[in-house]
Amino acid sequence: MTQQTNIAIFASGGGSNAEALMTYFANHEKIKIALVITNVESAGVIAKAYKFGIPSRFIAKKDFLDAEIVSTLLSDFKINYIVLAGFLLLIPAYLINAFERRIVNIHPALLPAFGGKGMYGANVHKSVVAAKAKMTGITIHYCNADYDEGSIIFQAASKVFETDTAEDIAHKVLKLEHAYYPPTIERVVNL
């Protein structure tokens, strides 16, 4: 029998990337989305997890910093990988150390451009417009102790036209995220 790999998704928002991952791995032979963790009690990702029959847990920021609380939860669900899908807290050192090269994030720009603290969602896309960037896209990377500085696994680009608004860019980037994040996670797990 093939050993199953269990993934925990960490998300703070509506969960469209989490849903793309849940859909992709719903009937996978070897990879299972086993848990969703959110730091926002009203996050839309909770309903998406429920729809797929995936347990979800709310962990307040102060509790997220408590290694025992989170580590015990991840151990209880036999988690092998953590996948961030719009998770807005910095991953603490205890998790980085425990899951070295097993925490993956997606960023809505071509890193190293438009990364760092506060650079998420609309903030990124507005910065791309303000900089008159000709290209944007997604970066899938391993997490380390700093925002958006872990080693890059995969990037996909999209042209930015002079007439593009931040909303136009967000739409293009989201399509790339949904298309590439699940198969890239599958490849990382199978390495």
ABEGO torsion letter per residue (X at the ends): XBBBBBBBBBBABAGAAAAAAAAAAAABAABBBABBBBABAABAAAAAAAAAGBBBBBBBAAAAABAAAAAAAAAAAGBABBBBBGBABBBBAAAAAAABGABBBBBABBOABGBEBGBBEAAAAAAAAAAGBABBEBBBBBBBABBGABBBABBBBBBBBAABBAAAAAAAAAAAAAAAAAAAAAAAAAX
